[in-house]
Structure formats: C-alpha cells, structure tokens
Amino acid sequence: MNFSFSDDQVLLKNSVRAALEEHCKSAHVRAMADDAKGYSDDLWGEMGKLGWLGLPFPEEHGGAGLGLVELAILLEEMGRAAYPGPFFSTVVLGGLGLTLGGTPAQKDKWLPAIASGRARMTAALLEEHLDWDPASTTASATKSGSGWILSGVKRFVPWAHVADAILVPARSAEGLSLFLLDPKSVGVTLSPMKGIDLSNRWSEMRLDKVAVGAEAIMSQPGGAATVLESLLRRAAVCASADMLGAARRCLDMSVEYVKVREQFGQPIGSFQAIRHRCAEMLLEAENAHAAVYYAAWALTAGAEDAAVASSICKSYVNEAARRVCGDSIQVHGGIGFTWEYDLHLYMKRAKALEPLYGDTEYHRELITRHAISAR
Amino acid sequence: MDLNYTPEDIAFRKQVRAWLEENLPRKEIRTLDDRLGWHRKLYEAGYLGMGWPKEYGGGGARPMEQAIVADELARSKAPAPANSLGIGIVGPTVIVHGTDAQKKRYLKKILTAEELWCQLYSEPNAGSDLAALKTSAVDQGDHFLVNGQKIWTSGGKVAHWGLLLARTDTKVPKHKGISCFLMNMRQPGVDVRPLKQITGSSEFCEVFMTNARVEKSDQMGKLGEGWAIAQTTLGYERGGRALARVTNYASQHSRLVEAAKKMRRHGKPLIEDPLVRQKIGRIWADIEVERYQALRTLTQLERGEHPGAGGSLTKLSYSELEKRYMELALEILGPYGQLTEGAPKEFQLEIDTAVGEQGSWAYAYLWSRAGTIYAGSSEIQKNVIGERILGLPKETRADRVGGKA
C-alpha cells in the first residue's frame, strides 16, 4: 500500500506546472475572458504536443494509457492556473465518455483526433430541471429510418460553442441512450451562458427535431445508463481535482500574503485569528487532496468502494474548496475583493464547479444509500 | 500510488482476525484484574509493543502491521489493554531518550503490565501553556525532591509510575528550565485523587506531590531538556492508531443508521427524512476522508518518515470530526440521544468509546468535548500548523521575550 505519488507522477506534476506557469499566466486567463472563443489554439496545440490531450486514452488510440490519478494531477494544476479552455469538456467528458461507451468506429475516429489536438468535444449532461441523475433525462430520441430524431433542451453544456462533437443523452423506446451529435446539424441552437468564472463557458443547447444517422448512437440503444453513471463519477472526481487546484492556489496566495502584510505593526500572519484560519484552510486542502486521489485511484483500480468514493470526493471537496477560497478572500481583506488582484480567478472557478457533476446534496444522498445498504 | 494491501498484509490481517476469534474475552471486562488478564494475552500473542526494538521485548513490526492489529482490535470491539499509556507513550519515550539502565529496568515491565504508567504533564495553570508548569524538582545531591500538583492524569489511580515534567531551573526562559523524570507513584508524598468529569466517571485524577522523591538514576535526558522530550512524547499520541479510530467511527455510524431505520417521525421511518439522510451522508464522507488520511499517514510511517507537525493536522482533523459527528448523532436520535440509561436497546451505542468503555451516545458525545482539549487543544494544534507547516511568523509574546519563567 502506498498513498504517495510515484516518481513518474511527481515528474508529470512538475512538468505540467512548469508549462502552465509559462503559457497560462493570469494575464492569459484575463485575456481569454475577453476573447470571443475564450481559449487559445496555440496553447491547445502545445498541450497536444505535451501529450496532455490523450493522457487517459488507450495507446492504440493515440493516448498515453494513463489512469485517473494522472488525469487528476493534470487537472489539479489546471485549476491552480485557472486554465481557460475546453480541456475538461474534451478529454474528460468527450474522451472518457467515448472510452466508456463509444463504438469501436467512434473510438477509432475521435480519440486520436482529440489526442492530436484536432478535435474538441463536450457532453450535455444537464437538462432544464438541473437534475444530475441520468435517469431523469427527458430529451427524446425517436427512430427514423436507419437514424434518429433528437429533441429536447440541454443546459450548461461546457464549451459547446467550440465543440466538434457533443455527447447527448436522450430517452428512446429502448430506454436511456447516448448519441454523438455534430453541433452544426440542422435544428441545433446554441445560446451562450457566461458566469462569474472567467475561465469557463457554457451554452444552452436546443435540439429541435435534429436528424442524426445510425452511426451516431453510442453503446447499445437503451444501454447508456451505466455509461453515464460511470462518466459522471469520473467527471465528479476530475472536477474535484480542478477545484482542489484552485483552492490550493488561494491557500498559497493567502499564506504568502499574511507573511508580509502588516497591521498594528506586525505581519497579520502572526495573529492567531489569521493563523488559525490558515491552519484550517490547510486542513481542508489536505483532506480534499486525500479525497480526490483516493477516489481517482479507486476508479482506476476498480476498487469495491469506487462509486461511493467519488461521491465522498465531490461532496467533501465542494465544501472544502468553498471554505478555502472564501477564507482566502477574508484573510486578504480589501485587496482580495479587487478585480486587479488574481485571487478571484481561482475562487470563481471553484465556485462555478461546485454544483457541476453532482452538487453536495446529490452526492450525500448517494453516500447515504450506500451506507444504508452496506451494513 | 497503490492503495491495495500487499498479500503479506492481507495474510497478516487474516491471522490476527483468527487469533481474535479464538481469544477475545467472552465475558465483559469489569475489573482491573480482568483487564490485566486480557493485556497479558495480547502481549503473549505479540500484539503489544509490536514496533519496539526486539532487544527490549518488542516485535520490531512495521507500522502497517501495528495498524492492522489496532484496526482488527477495533473491528472486533476488543477491550483496551491495561497499560495503554505505558505502551503508547512512555515506552517509546524511554526507547528514544532513556539510558541503557532505564531501558532494562522499565521497558519489559511496561509490556507485561507488571507496572502501570501515567503521564504527569498538565497542571491547573499549565494546560495549553504547558511550559508554564510550576511543579519543582530540587536537586538534593543524591536525589530530587518534587513538590507541586498535576491534573488530568489518566490512569493515575492505578499507576505505579509516572512520566513527570518538572521545573529544575527558574532563572532561564520557561521552556528551558524543565526536566523529565520517571517517578514512583507508590510512595509517601504522592497523593492521587480521582477527578469526577462531566461524563460522571473518573478516568482522570489530580496528583499532589509533597516532598516526593525521584532518584538521580530516574532523570531522563539532560537537565533542562524536558521540553524537547515532551514534544517527542506528544508526537507518539498520533500515527498507527488512526485506522483503528476510523473503524470505531464507522461501526458507530452503522449503529446510527440502524437506529434511524427504527425510529419514526411524521409517520415515516426517520431514515426516509431527506434532512436526516443528508446528515448521515455527510458524516459518512467525513469518516471516510479520515480513513484516506490514515492511509496517507501510514504510507509516511512505512517509509520511515516521521509525520512531525503533520501529526497536528491529523489530531485537529479527527478530534474536530468527532465533535461534529456526535453532535449530529444526538440531533438525529432526538431525546434518546442524551439518555445514559433506559433507552430502548436499538438506540443504544453498544461499542467502546474513546476510552475503551461501553458507552451511550450521550457518553460518547460528552467525551468528544475532551478530544479538542487534551494532548494540545485545537487552538494549540492550529498554532503548530501555522508556524511549523505554513511558516507563518510567530506572535510577539511576553513569555518568549523575557528571561523569566
């Protein structure tokens, strides 16, 4: 048993941090906030060269064949840098969705395209009622010749405006099914949604009798429930890793700040009121670290408690990141409330991710079901 | 990262479990003699002092093996051994700081529980500010004469010996004038009085020392170095026990779930109430995160690293969790939660509390208030974390500036 990163994992972490410190400074994050697309193709290409875009895919599909622990390491660093762009939507939602439920032809076509930087993807997991349970899906898929007609409304589809393909859950006669949709299809309307997080974009997506071919269906018709549940668990852990990175950045900035900021003739970090708050922030961050990497390991290893570990992870990190980021504003005082100071970039990113891929209450309910049935 | 247990560790766990099935006391432990009997059984099986060097009667076991034994003891709801302070704290301290003669004289008898130990640290006016202690040890040429008062002494009633911190120099800054001694508790001049706690029982004692005697050979470390010894001692209160603690919490949690299934509110089982479900889910998550952290700590110990100030994070985390946990448990159980007697059987807590006694939820709740005070309060732990892990500047404090104790 070993809960430490391997040498390779440490190397990955260091190289990702170094690359993001070079290419994704806060000036870049701020510039992309005003950019029409919201991200940089140059940096995307660089990420492809570094092997990040195919990190968790099998080697036969142009990937590095690594697991969720490595992906979480990468995402933690992206959260730390508030990386703006469709990495999460493409690699986690699209790529892992395809590895879990794609047909061989879909995997052959899309995974190498993602890994090489040619394709961007996303998934439309949430509908109008904002219920994370895949069983609640109401978008419809009706058979039409050899293909399908899709109708419905999807909300908070990340980076849909730059996606080349979108995973769309819909209910067909066979049950819950999953489709791979070209967003340029007739009947697809995307309306941009912009929130407080300067580094992420979403769209509302309306599907008005969108015709897709037979090749668009993933997995088996009616067989998408387990794929979606697995994907959601992975997305929850990956989002937690991202939030952990954002929270760590807030903590690090806070600790540096309270060492130098003086009030009453002393650095404010010497006051117990401040020091105790920083100690609590560290405790939350360390516990969040354990929750993220335990769940990432459990999902990769197929451990017995992998499903509940992902719910523990998201529900715990949701609150931990909220406290750490919130407290970072508090210990900074007025400067923490300014637009010029970088703190809000990370705090807002974590805040926007908090309800995504399962809010705290959703995951706690899943944990309780597990606790009731386990004993 | 690989969180699978090795085949050796899995086999070892099976072996421990089988031994426990065979040897667990069948009847409830009520007297000290019962407890001593159980202690000797554990010792003979090699399950006490497992990590101590073999030359002093220990087993030279790896931290993971120690953790597995502690975990299986918790899982089987085994009673605590008799000399837990001696084994958990005093022995390891003697191993690090004691003379050869002290190791030969004391360690084996700690392991066999032939001599029971307590820890004489806190005083009425030196709790969180432990270095403010006033008990004095005055050099009489061939021995030291000890005068003063200690408080919160666990197991003081039954102890034969105590690990004592006393002031030997009043002219230097307070941390530097403290020395460490091994003191015979069974001598004239040592008066032990049980202290009734808010739980109604008396695990703790007050100890009054009036011209008590400590032999020169029972001084541990150099004069004035007691503070450093105390720091390592406090470090032993953490570590391999973490996994067992979580197992204990989890077993309590399953009792809580069972109770919530049986209780009814608004005509429905309580377990169907979404608010109750949220509370149950939250606590389960907190307990599991504690388990992940325990595995992290074990990884460090297995690699021969000392958690150091990281132990303060562990202690802060679990003691604060315990408080939140018991408060939520009592909320869920409603008026049954605060009963010490007369609760229907299914709402009782039939497992050991932190001190190894059969307990009620109410008792466990009251005990949870102690964890954030003893062995360094949460506030002290946060100071340690702030200063030693985060590197925050120290507070300007009068006692660090001046030269007087």
Interface residues (C-beta under 8 A of the other chain):
Chain A: M1 N2 F3 S4 F5 S6 Q9 V69 V255 V258 K259 Q266 P267 G269 S270 F271 Q272 I274 R275 H276 C278 A279 E280 L282 L283 E286 N287 A290 A291 Y293 Y294 W297 A298 A301 A303 V308 A309 S311 I312 S315 Y316 E361 H363 R364 E365 L366 I367 T368 H370 A371 I372 A374 R375
Chain B: M1 D2 L3 N4 Y5 T6 D9 M64 H253 S254 V257 E258 K261 I271 P274 R277 Q278 I280 G281 R282 W284 A285 D286 E288 V289 Y292 Q293 L295 R296 L298 T299 E302 R303 L313 L316 S317 E379 Q381 K382 N383 I385 G386 E387 I389 L390 G391 L392 P393 K394 E395 T396
